[in-house]
C-alpha cells in the first residue's frame, strides 16, 4: 500500500497497520495457516490463509471508490504526522497498534470534525469507542448484524432480521456498550444447520454496531470477510445466496453507508470527485467469440456507436475453441472501430490445474498473444471457470509487473477452484482438480459487488494491492437477470431508493448464441443484448469498454483531491507522468446558472402552479486557479451539468488546480450538455479578459452541441480548430453548433466562441 504523504492529502484516511500485518504473519505461522509454493519468479512464497491475509484495508478502499470518496492509506508508524489532514478515519481489523498510534488517535478525536470508524478486531481502548466491555474471541460460525428497532434497518417488513457480515471462525470483538452510547445492531453467531437461513442456529455474541458522537464501532471483521470472498480467498457458497445473492456485499455497504450518514458523515458525500462524471453507473458489454464468427452483435455496435470489449482467444493457446483464421477475421473487423476494444480471452482450461493461470505463464500468455493476434492488449477476461488459488493472484502480480501497459482482467465471478496445493483429480469433474465450486444460479457473480477492485498479495513478508484491476460479470443474461443486476434494491420490499448506485456492470454475451434456438424461445440472445443496452441508456449508465473503465479508475485513484471551506474550495493535483482528463466534481452547492433548467423543464405541455413560488437558489460560479496561470482577468470552468456536476480541466503531468466556488452564479456562457457516447468534454472554460469561451472535447460522427448563457440577439464569432465559421446569433440565449467527427474514432476539437460587439 502507498502510505507516503502525498502532495495533496485527501480528507479521508484508511489506516494500514504494519504492526497488525506482522502479528498476522506470526499468528498464521503458529496456527499452521500458511501455504508454501514456488512463485512466478521461482522463489518460495508463504501465503497467509483465512483471516490472517489482512485484506480489509484494500476492501475499504474499493468501497470508498464505489462511494466516490477520495482517500489515502496511512501507515500506523507515521500516524501522528498524518492525522492533521484527516477528518474521517477508517480502522479495519487493525488489532495491533503501537501505544504511540493509539495516543495519536485519542488526541485526534478531540478535534471538532474528527470521526472514527472501527471495524473488526481492535486494541483501541474501549473508552474511545463508547464501550463498557471489549475483548476478542474467535467464533465457530459466521457472524451477523441483528438490527435493532432504533436503527435505520429495524423495520422487519423492509429488512431481514439479521445479515451475515463476518466469516466463520474469524476473530471478532465481544463488546457491550456504555449507557450513553447507541447500539444499532447486536452481533449474532450463525452456525449449526446451514442449509438455509431458517434452519441455522443463532446466538447473541454482544453489541454489534455502536454509535457515539465521535465514532462508529463495528464488532466483526466486515471488510476482511467481503474482500476474502471477492478475490476467492474465502469460500462462502453455503451462505452467499441467503439474502440478495446478486448484491449481498452491496447490501452490507448500503447499510454501513446509511449508518455513517446517521452519524453526520453524509458531509463527505456533499462534494465528491466523481469516478464516472454525471452518469449513474457504467455498463460494459463483453463478448467471448468462442467457436464463432457471428458478427451480428459487432455490426449492431458499429451502427449504434456502442462501445464493447471483444475478448479473443489465441488459437496457439486455446485450439479447442478457435482457429488462426477465426482470430484474424475478428481482429480485422473489430479494428475498424476505435471505440470497440480487442481484449484477451485468457485461457483457464488447458491442463489441470490450469497452467495459464499459474506462475509466469499468464504474463507469457499476454505477450505471446499480442504477437499472435497482432494487437496490443490492455485487458482480459478468463476463458473457462477453472481457478487455482493463490497461484493465480501471484500470476496476476507477475503479469502486472512484467507488462506495464496491461490494465486488468475479469476473473472473479464463478470458480471451479483448486486451492492451496490440492492436486487430487475429481472424477465427477472429468478428473479436473476441483476443491470446491461456486454456484451459478441465480447468479455467477460471487463477489456480490459490482465495481472494479484490486486483488491483494498477502504473504509472511508483505501485504500489498495488485496494480491491475478486476471485475465480476454475468454471462448471456436474459432481461430478468439484467434488471436484477442493474437495479439491485437492497431491501426486502425492493424499494429502488435502497440501491447502492454508481455500479459497474459487465454483461458478457457469446456470439455463438446470437441465434441459438436453445435461448430466448428459439430466437437466440441478440435481443437480450439489445435490451441490456436500451436499459443502460434509460438508467443513465455510461457505456464503455473494459479498457476505458480501468483507465478511468486508474486516473481517479492516482489524482490527488481535497475539499475545504465547506465545499467552496476544491483542489486537485496530478502526480503522474501522464495527462489526466474528463474527471468531474459533484457539488452540493448549486453551480452554474438557472438557465440550465431550460424552457421545457416541466415537460411538454406542463403548466407551472403560479401560486407556488419557486425557492430562491444562489448559484456559484467556478473560478479556476492553476499554478501555470498569470496575468489579468479570471478563468471560470464552464462545463456544468444539472447545476451539480462540473468538469475539471485537463491536468498535465505534475499540474495542479484550485476551483473556488464564488457566489453570484455564472455570468458567462457555458455548456450544460452532458457527456454522451458521441461527445466527451474535457476542458471548457471562459476567460474574462478575452471574453472567449473555449471548448475542448472529443467528437465522433456528426453531432450537435448547445451553448447557453448568451443574451437574445447576441452575435457570436465561432472558430473550430483555428478555422473561422459564419458568426451565429442567439435567439433565446442559446447557440446550436454542428460538428463533424470521424466515422469510426474520436477526434479532439477546440471550439472558441466570442461575443461580437453589437452594431
Beta strands, then each sheet from edge to edge (+ up, - down):
strand 1: 12-16
strand 2: 34-38
strand 3: 44-48
strand 4: 72-75
strand 5: 88-92
strand 6: 115-119
strand 7: 131-138
strand 8: 142-147
strand 9: 162-166
strand 10: 171-177
strand 11: 182-192
strand 12: 200-211
strand 13: 215-218
strand 14: 271-274
strand 15: 282-288
strand 16: 308-312
strand 17: 340-344
strand 18: 386-389
strand 19: 416-419
strand 20: 425-426
strand 21: 432-433
strand 22: 436-437
strand 23: 456-458
strand 24: 463-465
strand 25: 474-475
strand 26: 504-509
strand 27: 542-543
strand 28: 560-564
strand 29: 569-573
strand 30: 584-587
strand 31: 620-626
strand 32: 635-637
strand 33: 640-641
strand 34: 645-647
strand 35: 656-663
strand 36: 679-687
strand 37: 692-699
strand 38: 702-708
strand 39: 715-720
strand 40: 723-729
strand 41: 734-740
strand 42: 747-755
sheet 1: 4+ 1+ 5+ 6+ 13+ 12- 11+ 8- 9+
sheet 2: 2+ 3-
sheet 3: 7+ 10-
sheet 4: 14+ 30- 34+ 33-
sheet 5: 17+ 16+ 15+ 26+ 25+
sheet 6: 17+ 16+ 15+ 27+
sheet 7: 18+ 19+ 22-
sheet 8: 20+ 21-
sheet 9: 23+ 24-
sheet 10: 28+ 29- 35+ 31- 32+ 36- 37+ 42- 39+ 40-
sheet 11: 38+ 41-
end
